[in-house]
Amino acid sequence: SESLVVCDVAEDLVEKLRKFRFRKETSNAAIIRYFS
């Protein structure tokens, strides 16, 4: 079956999200990204 692509995500953003997801800090944090 074909994979449905909704949008393209930049590789640097993917890497930032991966690092954010697996970060060791336990404090609150957020990533805010604006898409036009």
mmCIF file of the N, C-alpha and C atoms, coordinates in Angstrom:
data_MODEL
# 
_entry.id   MODEL 
# 
loop_
_atom_site.group_PDB 
_atom_site.id 
_atom_site.type_symbol 
_atom_site.label_atom_id 
_atom_site.label_alt_id 
_atom_site.label_comp_id 
_atom_site.label_asym_id 
_atom_site.label_entity_id 
_atom_site.label_seq_id 
_atom_site.pdbx_PDB_ins_code 
_atom_site.Cartn_x 
_atom_site.Cartn_y 
_atom_site.Cartn_z 
_atom_site.occupancy 
_atom_site.B_iso_or_equiv 
_atom_site.pdbx_formal_charge 
_atom_site.auth_seq_id 
_atom_site.auth_comp_id 
_atom_site.auth_asym_id 
_atom_site.auth_atom_id 
_atom_site.pdbx_PDB_model_num 
ATOM 1   N N  . SER A 1 1  ? 0.840  -1.197 0.000  1.00 0.00 ? 1  SER A N  1 
ATOM 2   C CA . SER A 1 1  ? 0.000  0.000  0.000  1.00 0.00 ? 1  SER A CA 1 
ATOM 3   C C  . SER A 1 1  ? 0.872  1.243  0.000  1.00 0.00 ? 1  SER A C  1 
ATOM 4   N N  . GLU A 1 2  ? 0.346  2.338  -0.516 1.00 0.00 ? 2  GLU A N  1 
ATOM 5   C CA . GLU A 1 2  ? 1.098  3.583  -0.588 1.00 0.00 ? 2  GLU A CA 1 
ATOM 6   C C  . GLU A 1 2  ? 1.022  4.333  0.732  1.00 0.00 ? 2  GLU A C  1 
ATOM 7   N N  . SER A 1 3  ? 2.075  5.077  1.001  1.00 0.00 ? 3  SER A N  1 
ATOM 8   C CA . SER A 1 3  ? 2.122  5.894  2.209  1.00 0.00 ? 3  SER A CA 1 
ATOM 9   C C  . SER A 1 3  ? 1.583  7.279  1.883  1.00 0.00 ? 3  SER A C  1 
ATOM 10  N N  . LEU A 1 4  ? 0.660  7.765  2.691  1.00 0.00 ? 4  LEU A N  1 
ATOM 11  C CA . LEU A 1 4  ? 0.077  9.088  2.482  1.00 0.00 ? 4  LEU A CA 1 
ATOM 12  C C  . LEU A 1 4  ? 0.963  10.141 3.123  1.00 0.00 ? 4  LEU A C  1 
ATOM 13  N N  . VAL A 1 5  ? 1.418  11.108 2.337  1.00 0.00 ? 5  VAL A N  1 
ATOM 14  C CA . VAL A 1 5  ? 2.259  12.189 2.843  1.00 0.00 ? 5  VAL A CA 1 
ATOM 15  C C  . VAL A 1 5  ? 1.398  13.436 2.975  1.00 0.00 ? 5  VAL A C  1 
ATOM 16  N N  . VAL A 1 6  ? 1.223  13.903 4.206  1.00 0.00 ? 6  VAL A N  1 
ATOM 17  C CA . VAL A 1 6  ? 0.400  15.081 4.453  1.00 0.00 ? 6  VAL A CA 1 
ATOM 18  C C  . VAL A 1 6  ? 1.223  16.343 4.271  1.00 0.00 ? 6  VAL A C  1 
ATOM 19  N N  . CYS A 1 7  ? 2.455  16.332 4.772  1.00 0.00 ? 7  CYS A N  1 
ATOM 20  C CA . CYS A 1 7  ? 3.340  17.478 4.601  1.00 0.00 ? 7  CYS A CA 1 
ATOM 21  C C  . CYS A 1 7  ? 4.785  17.011 4.706  1.00 0.00 ? 7  CYS A C  1 
ATOM 22  N N  . ASP A 1 8  ? 5.681  17.817 4.181  1.00 0.00 ? 8  ASP A N  1 
ATOM 23  C CA . ASP A 1 8  ? 7.106  17.532 4.286  1.00 0.00 ? 8  ASP A CA 1 
ATOM 24  C C  . ASP A 1 8  ? 7.642  18.203 5.537  1.00 0.00 ? 8  ASP A C  1 
ATOM 25  N N  . VAL A 1 9  ? 8.453  17.491 6.297  1.00 0.00 ? 9  VAL A N  1 
ATOM 26  C CA . VAL A 1 9  ? 9.049  18.035 7.514  1.00 0.00 ? 9  VAL A CA 1 
ATOM 27  C C  . VAL A 1 9  ? 10.555 18.098 7.308  1.00 0.00 ? 9  VAL A C  1 
ATOM 28  N N  . ALA A 1 10 ? 11.121 19.261 7.593  1.00 0.00 ? 10 ALA A N  1 
ATOM 29  C CA . ALA A 1 10 ? 12.561 19.454 7.422  1.00 0.00 ? 10 ALA A CA 1 
ATOM 30  C C  . ALA A 1 10 ? 13.328 18.514 8.346  1.00 0.00 ? 10 ALA A C  1 
ATOM 31  N N  . GLU A 1 11 ? 14.458 18.024 7.855  1.00 0.00 ? 11 GLU A N  1 
ATOM 32  C CA . GLU A 1 11 ? 15.262 17.078 8.629  1.00 0.00 ? 11 GLU A CA 1 
ATOM 33  C C  . GLU A 1 11 ? 15.743 17.676 9.950  1.00 0.00 ? 11 GLU A C  1 
ATOM 34  N N  . ASP A 1 12 ? 16.085 18.976 9.959  1.00 0.00 ? 12 ASP A N  1 
ATOM 35  C CA . ASP A 1 12 ? 16.547 19.588 11.206 1.00 0.00 ? 12 ASP A CA 1 
ATOM 36  C C  . ASP A 1 12 ? 15.432 19.626 12.242 1.00 0.00 ? 12 ASP A C  1 
ATOM 37  N N  . LEU A 1 13 ? 14.187 19.815 11.796 1.00 0.00 ? 13 LEU A N  1 
ATOM 38  C CA . LEU A 1 13 ? 13.064 19.808 12.733 1.00 0.00 ? 13 LEU A CA 1 
ATOM 39  C C  . LEU A 1 13 ? 12.822 18.410 13.275 1.00 0.00 ? 13 LEU A C  1 
ATOM 40  N N  . VAL A 1 14 ? 12.948 17.406 12.417 1.00 0.00 ? 14 VAL A N  1 
ATOM 41  C CA . VAL A 1 14 ? 12.792 16.019 12.857 1.00 0.00 ? 14 VAL A CA 1 
ATOM 42  C C  . VAL A 1 14 ? 13.819 15.698 13.938 1.00 0.00 ? 14 VAL A C  1 
ATOM 43  N N  . GLU A 1 15 ? 15.057 16.130 13.729 1.00 0.00 ? 15 GLU A N  1 
ATOM 44  C CA . GLU A 1 15 ? 16.122 15.881 14.711 1.00 0.00 ? 15 GLU A CA 1 
ATOM 45  C C  . GLU A 1 15 ? 15.835 16.609 16.021 1.00 0.00 ? 15 GLU A C  1 
ATOM 46  N N  . LYS A 1 16 ? 15.377 17.856 15.946 1.00 0.00 ? 16 LYS A N  1 
ATOM 47  C CA . LYS A 1 16 ? 15.038 18.609 17.160 1.00 0.00 ? 16 LYS A CA 1 
ATOM 48  C C  . LYS A 1 16 ? 13.910 17.935 17.924 1.00 0.00 ? 16 LYS A C  1 
ATOM 49  N N  . LEU A 1 17 ? 12.908 17.449 17.207 1.00 0.00 ? 17 LEU A N  1 
ATOM 50  C CA . LEU A 1 17 ? 11.791 16.766 17.860 1.00 0.00 ? 17 LEU A CA 1 
ATOM 51  C C  . LEU A 1 17 ? 12.247 15.474 18.525 1.00 0.00 ? 17 LEU A C  1 
ATOM 52  N N  . ARG A 1 18 ? 13.154 14.754 17.870 1.00 0.00 ? 18 ARG A N  1 
ATOM 53  C CA . ARG A 1 18 ? 13.670 13.511 18.438 1.00 0.00 ? 18 ARG A CA 1 
ATOM 54  C C  . ARG A 1 18 ? 14.441 13.794 19.729 1.00 0.00 ? 18 ARG A C  1 
ATOM 55  N N  . LYS A 1 19 ? 15.306 14.816 19.701 1.00 0.00 ? 19 LYS A N  1 
ATOM 56  C CA . LYS A 1 19 ? 16.071 15.176 20.896 1.00 0.00 ? 19 LYS A CA 1 
ATOM 57  C C  . LYS A 1 19 ? 15.151 15.655 22.009 1.00 0.00 ? 19 LYS A C  1 
ATOM 58  N N  . PHE A 1 20 ? 14.111 16.410 21.629 1.00 0.00 ? 20 PHE A N  1 
ATOM 59  C CA . PHE A 1 20 ? 13.158 16.910 22.612 1.00 0.00 ? 20 PHE A CA 1 
ATOM 60  C C  . PHE A 1 20 ? 12.396 15.755 23.258 1.00 0.00 ? 20 PHE A C  1 
ATOM 61  N N  . ARG A 1 21 ? 11.984 14.813 22.458 1.00 0.00 ? 21 ARG A N  1 
ATOM 62  C CA . ARG A 1 21 ? 11.200 13.687 22.961 1.00 0.00 ? 21 ARG A CA 1 
ATOM 63  C C  . ARG A 1 21 ? 11.993 12.830 23.949 1.00 0.00 ? 21 ARG A C  1 
ATOM 64  N N  . PHE A 1 22 ? 13.266 12.643 23.671 1.00 0.00 ? 22 PHE A N  1 
ATOM 65  C CA . PHE A 1 22 ? 14.081 11.767 24.505 1.00 0.00 ? 22 PHE A CA 1 
ATOM 66  C C  . PHE A 1 22 ? 15.012 12.532 25.437 1.00 0.00 ? 22 PHE A C  1 
ATOM 67  N N  . ARG A 1 23 ? 14.660 13.771 25.748 1.00 0.00 ? 23 ARG A N  1 
ATOM 68  C CA . ARG A 1 23 ? 15.508 14.575 26.639 1.00 0.00 ? 23 ARG A CA 1 
ATOM 69  C C  . ARG A 1 23 ? 15.464 14.017 28.057 1.00 0.00 ? 23 ARG A C  1 
ATOM 70  N N  . LYS A 1 24 ? 16.507 14.291 28.817 1.00 0.00 ? 24 LYS A N  1 
ATOM 71  C CA . LYS A 1 24 ? 16.630 13.731 30.158 1.00 0.00 ? 24 LYS A CA 1 
ATOM 72  C C  . LYS A 1 24 ? 16.061 14.644 31.240 1.00 0.00 ? 24 LYS A C  1 
ATOM 73  N N  . GLU A 1 25 ? 15.855 15.924 30.911 1.00 0.00 ? 25 GLU A N  1 
ATOM 74  C CA . GLU A 1 25 ? 15.318 16.846 31.902 1.00 0.00 ? 25 GLU A CA 1 
ATOM 75  C C  . GLU A 1 25 ? 13.871 16.476 32.225 1.00 0.00 ? 25 GLU A C  1 
ATOM 76  N N  . THR A 1 26 ? 13.460 16.764 33.448 1.00 0.00 ? 26 THR A N  1 
ATOM 77  C CA . THR A 1 26 ? 12.089 16.464 33.855 1.00 0.00 ? 26 THR A CA 1 
ATOM 78  C C  . THR A 1 26 ? 11.263 17.732 34.013 1.00 0.00 ? 26 THR A C  1 
ATOM 79  N N  . SER A 1 27 ? 11.848 18.885 33.691 1.00 0.00 ? 27 SER A N  1 
ATOM 80  C CA . SER A 1 27 ? 11.108 20.139 33.783 1.00 0.00 ? 27 SER A CA 1 
ATOM 81  C C  . SER A 1 27 ? 10.142 20.271 32.598 1.00 0.00 ? 27 SER A C  1 
ATOM 82  N N  . ASN A 1 28 ? 9.223  21.203 32.725 1.00 0.00 ? 28 ASN A N  1 
ATOM 83  C CA . ASN A 1 28 ? 8.269  21.450 31.640 1.00 0.00 ? 28 ASN A CA 1 
ATOM 84  C C  . ASN A 1 28 ? 8.968  22.117 30.468 1.00 0.00 ? 28 ASN A C  1 
ATOM 85  N N  . ALA A 1 29 ? 8.524  21.795 29.265 1.00 0.00 ? 29 ALA A N  1 
ATOM 86  C CA . ALA A 1 29 ? 9.088  22.400 28.065 1.00 0.00 ? 29 ALA A CA 1 
ATOM 87  C C  . ALA A 1 29 ? 8.075  22.280 26.935 1.00 0.00 ? 29 ALA A C  1 
ATOM 88  N N  . ALA A 1 30 ? 8.253  23.121 25.932 1.00 0.00 ? 30 ALA A N  1 
ATOM 89  C CA . ALA A 1 30 ? 7.363  23.082 24.769 1.00 0.00 ? 30 ALA A CA 1 
ATOM 90  C C  . ALA A 1 30 ? 8.133  23.497 23.526 1.00 0.00 ? 30 ALA A C  1 
ATOM 91  N N  . ILE A 1 31 ? 7.693  22.989 22.399 1.00 0.00 ? 31 ILE A N  1 
ATOM 92  C CA . ILE A 1 31 ? 8.223  23.433 21.111 1.00 0.00 ? 31 ILE A CA 1 
ATOM 93  C C  . ILE A 1 31 ? 7.075  24.135 20.394 1.00 0.00 ? 31 ILE A C  1 
ATOM 94  N N  . ILE A 1 32 ? 7.313  25.372 20.005 1.00 0.00 ? 32 ILE A N  1 
ATOM 95  C CA . ILE A 1 32 ? 6.297  26.144 19.292 1.00 0.00 ? 32 ILE A CA 1 
ATOM 96  C C  . ILE A 1 32 ? 6.822  26.414 17.890 1.00 0.00 ? 32 ILE A C  1 
ATOM 97  N N  . ARG A 1 33 ? 6.056  26.020 16.910 1.00 0.00 ? 33 ARG A N  1 
ATOM 98  C CA . ARG A 1 33 ? 6.482  26.173 15.514 1.00 0.00 ? 33 ARG A CA 1 
ATOM 99  C C  . ARG A 1 33 ? 5.320  26.753 14.726 1.00 0.00 ? 33 ARG A C  1 
ATOM 100 N N  . TYR A 1 34 ? 5.594  27.791 13.968 1.00 0.00 ? 34 TYR A N  1 
ATOM 101 C CA . TYR A 1 34 ? 4.558  28.442 13.159 1.00 0.00 ? 34 TYR A CA 1 
ATOM 102 C C  . TYR A 1 34 ? 4.629  27.941 11.725 1.00 0.00 ? 34 TYR A C  1 
ATOM 103 N N  . PHE A 1 35 ? 3.496  27.510 11.213 1.00 0.00 ? 35 PHE A N  1 
ATOM 104 C CA . PHE A 1 35 ? 3.408  27.069 9.827  1.00 0.00 ? 35 PHE A CA 1 
ATOM 105 C C  . PHE A 1 35 ? 2.436  27.974 9.096  1.00 0.00 ? 35 PHE A C  1 
ATOM 106 N N  . SER A 1 36 ? 2.867  28.508 7.977  1.00 0.00 ? 36 SER A N  1 
ATOM 107 C CA . SER A 1 36 ? 1.974  29.389 7.214  1.00 0.00 ? 36 SER A CA 1 
ATOM 108 C C  . SER A 1 36 ? 1.317  28.646 6.069  1.00 0.00 ? 36 SER A C  1 
# 
